[in-house]
Amino acid sequence: MRQILWQREVSADRWRYPGEAGAGPVVQTLAELLADSGAAAGDAMVGVRLGPTDEVALLAPLLARVALVVVQFEPSGDGRGYSQGQLLRQRYGYTGELRASGAIRRDYLFLLARCGFDSFEFAAGEDPHAALAHLERYSVAYQSASGKLVQPRLRA
């Protein structure tokens, strides 16, 4: 079972992607979600995956029914996922789980959290426990941010 870092804890992922066996709600692509208006209108939890070229504005009218948004990061170093996370949190007021997935490494976590991501699914070979320790590395940020995961703390 896939392990993720969610709200500063390593846990089993309760979501599944298309083609994966098992129970749990399925994460759809944005195109699938927009085409399946019944899924977005029901009471069931809805998860959606955004690729780098997906328009966040298309998802905005459905955000009240979306429990998980997975933003896919590509290995090419494309930074559009940071902007997508920032838009979801600041412009559209999304309060559900926002997950960074794909080509992310532990040294990206602090900046991802500052953009509003509260869940992380790592590339193969990345240790979520080591990533958690890396996230704790910084305790102060000078600029305001969208994320609640990383907050300055006073030490006794």
Secondary structure, DSSP 8 states (H G I E B T S, - for coil): --EEEETTEEEE---B-TT--SSS-BEEEHHHHHH-HHHHHSSS-EEEEE-TT--HHHHGGGGGGEEEEEEEE-TT---HHHHHHHIIIIIS---SEEEEEES--GGGHHHHHHTT--EEE--TT--HHHHHHHHTT----SS--S-SSS------
